[in-house]
């Protein structure tokens, strides 16, 4: 993954952390439903948010007055947060979003890995806790959810003689981010 795409993935990941998993997914869905062009105009988005809040207030007043009001599955505030999240996601190219979804968004129970092994040596990186159903354990060798353990990464670097590459300055270093976060600088 090139540096620019990795940077974009981190920005999207920060949005997921900011809004929370459910709201983030609603935002992605809303973005796909509405389209980027509908969510790129900040003034229109803010106008829509104001309209949602206004409608929520009207419904609240009608309910307090004893009138029958339709049942809403989401509060106006939650709807506004979905819209804000979708508007922030609209700033990314659709292909960057698709790459993020492919690599980071688990869809359905079948897609959720119960166990993950190192692609190189086969050691367990993530596995289901034997006593606690549904709880996953991570090996200390598991680094940032990569599909390779720390030992295999170090072995690769020794084989290619790039251990002294000062965090990825060796040509085509595939472990640049991992080294920057987890290896002491020499």
C-alpha positions in Angstrom: 0.0 0.0 0.0 1.5 3.3 -1.0 2.0 6.1 1.6 -0.9 8.3 0.3 -3.4 5.5 0.4 -2.2 4.4 3.9 -2.6 8.0 5.1 -6.2 8.1 3.7 -7.0 4.8 5.4 -5.8 6.2 8.7 -8.0 9.3 8.2 -11.0 7.1 7.5 -10.2 4.9 10.5 -10.1 8.1 12.6 -13.6 8.9 11.4 -14.7 5.4 12.4 -13.3 6.0 15.8 -14.9 9.5 16.0 -18.4 8.3 15.1 -18.4 4.7 16.5 -18.9 1.6 14.4 -22.7 1.7 14.0 -22.9 5.3 13.1 -19.9 5.0 10.8 -21.7 2.2 8.9 -24.9 4.1 8.7 -22.8 7.0 7.3 -21.2 4.8 4.7 -24.7 3.4 3.7 -26.1 6.9 3.5 -23.2 8.1 1.4 -23.7 5.2 -1.1 -27.5 5.8 -1.1 -27.3 9.6 -1.6 -24.2 9.8 -3.7 -21.1 11.9 -3.2 -22.5 14.8 -5.3 -25.5 15.2 -2.9 -23.2 15.4 0.2 -20.4 17.6 -1.1 -22.2 20.9 -0.7 -21.6 21.8 3.0 -24.4 24.4 3.0 -26.9 21.9 1.7 -25.8 19.4 4.4 -26.2 22.0 7.1 -29.6 23.0 5.8 -30.7 19.3 5.9 -29.4 19.0 9.4 -31.4 22.1 10.5 -34.5 20.6 8.8 -34.1 17.3 10.7 -33.7 19.1 14.0 -36.7 21.4 13.2 -38.9 18.4 12.3 -37.8 16.7 15.5 -38.8 19.7 17.6 -42.2 19.9 15.8 -42.8 16.2 16.5 -41.9 16.6 20.1 -44.3 19.5 20.5 -47.1 17.6 18.8 -46.5 14.6 21.0 -46.6 16.8 24.1 -49.9 18.3 22.8 -51.3 14.8 22.7 -51.3 14.4 18.9 -50.4 11.1 17.3 -46.8 11.2 16.0 -45.2 8.6 13.8 -42.7 6.3 15.5 -39.1 7.2 14.6 -36.4 4.5 14.9 -33.7 7.2 15.4 -33.5 10.4 17.2 -33.1 13.6 15.1 -29.6 14.0 16.7 -28.6 10.5 15.6 -29.9 11.2 12.1 -27.8 14.4 12.0 -24.7 12.5 13.1 -25.2 10.0 10.3 -25.5 12.9 7.8 -22.3 14.6 9.2 -20.4 11.3 9.0 -21.6 10.7 5.4 -20.6 14.3 4.5 -17.1 13.8 5.9 -16.8 10.4 4.1 -17.8 12.1 0.9 -14.5 14.0 0.9 -12.7 10.8 0.0 -12.6 9.2 -3.4 -15.1 6.4 -3.8 -12.2 4.0 -4.6 -10.4 4.9 -1.4 -13.7 4.2 0.5 -14.1 0.8 -1.3 -10.5 -0.1 -0.4 -11.2 0.8 3.2 -14.4 -1.2 3.3 -12.6 -4.2 1.7 -9.8 -4.1 4.3 -11.5 -2.8 7.4 -15.2 -3.3 7.5 -16.4 -6.8 8.5 -19.7 -7.6 6.9 -21.7 -10.5 8.3 -20.8 -13.1 10.8 -19.0 -15.3 8.2 -16.6 -12.5 7.4 -15.5 -12.1 11.1 -12.4 -14.1 11.6 -12.5 -16.3 14.6 -8.8 -17.1 14.2 -5.9 -15.5 12.3 -2.6 -17.0 11.6 0.7 -15.6 10.3 0.8 -15.9 6.5 4.5 -16.9 6.7 4.9 -19.3 9.6 1.3 -20.2 10.6 1.6 -19.2 14.2 -1.6 -18.0 15.8 -2.0 -14.3 15.9 -5.7 -14.1 16.9 -7.8 -16.9 18.3 -11.1 -17.4 20.2 -10.6 -17.6 24.0 -11.2 -21.3 25.0 -13.2 -20.3 28.1 -15.0 -17.1 27.0 -17.2 -17.6 24.1 -16.9 -14.9 21.5 -13.9 -13.2 23.1 -10.8 -13.1 21.0 -7.2 -13.2 22.2 -4.2 -11.6 20.5 -0.7 -12.9 20.5 2.1 -10.5 21.5 3.5 -11.3 18.1 0.4 -9.8 16.5 1.3 -6.3 15.3 -1.4 -3.9 14.3 -3.5 -6.7 12.8 -1.0 -7.4 10.1 -1.0 -10.9 8.6 2.6 -11.5 9.6 4.0 -12.0 13.0 6.9 -9.9 14.4 9.4 -12.8 14.2 8.7 -13.3 10.5 9.0 -9.6 9.8 12.4 -9.5 11.6 13.5 -12.7 9.8 12.5 -11.1 6.4 14.5 -7.9 7.3 17.5 -10.0 8.2 17.3 -12.0 5.0 17.1 -8.8 2.9 19.7 -7.0 5.0 17.4 -4.1 5.7 17.4 -4.1 9.5 19.4 -0.9 9.4 17.1 0.8 7.0 16.1 3.4 9.5 12.4 2.7 9.4 11.7 2.0 5.8 14.2 3.9 3.9 15.4 0.7 2.3 13.9 0.5 -1.2 10.3 -0.9 -1.3 10.2 -1.7 2.5 6.8 -3.4 3.0 7.0 -3.0 6.8 7.5 0.7 7.0 4.5 1.5 9.3 5.2 -1.5 11.5 8.8 -0.6 12.0 8.0 3.1 12.8 5.5 2.1 15.5 7.1 -1.0 17.1 10.9 -1.0 16.7 13.3 1.1 18.7 15.4 3.4 16.6 19.1 2.5 16.4 
